[in-house]
């Protein structure tokens, strides 16, 4: 099995190193990752400047490249120019911090996996749901089991697997979840620079809202809060099919 490994925390991030250790026994590892942290870049790509890629040596990887671009740049460049073959699997992570709910739209980790799906490659995004004192190795056996199951069963077409893991040693199990709606309170903090000019620093605390139309499943945020691993099937078709008929009555009048 050929595996493309990437992330948005940078090629030397602890999470990527932990994931590489997990994946090495099951396939050939090719790392294409940003040269520095590129969190919250979403599905951004570099189009107004050249992209540089430097081959580096990483223990346990067949080949590795450090790229001065976004996570999606890394996947595109890896697939088109760097890897010697089409990978059987793309794994993005392990991200330091959760990627829950509507935050997947901002996430470089999840966007890298989406780019894999766009290119018909089974893809997984994995995040450790903590901002403090991460232990990327406590969840090793759980990640191995999830990846093995996906390898055996195959992901549905146009679907990626978004995994969020609690940062605890005793995990209660696994839940299949929906995306919550996540908003932030007090997002911008206004401050003054030494010349008295205002500037703004983005911050704030998340406030999760439950989805009401999927009562058979709990949300990803709820699962993680209850110390379960959250696994959410995600696709990139943003069409609101429930509104197509309504829009037709507005704009397709005869």
Buried (B, 14 or more C-beta within 10 A) or exposed (E): EBBBBBBBBBBEBBBBBBBBBBBBEBBBBBBBBBBEBBBBBBBBBBEEEEBEBEEBEBEEBBBBBBBBBBBBBBBBBBBEEBBEEEBBBBBBBBBBBBBBBBBBBBBBBBBBBBBBBBBEBBBBBBBBBBEEEBEBBBBBEBBBEBBEEBBEEEBEEEBBBBBBBBBEEEBEEBBBBBBBBBBEEEEEEEEEEEEEEEEEEEEEEBEBEEBEEEEEBBBBBBBBBEBBBBBBBBEBEEEEEEEEEEEEEEEEEE
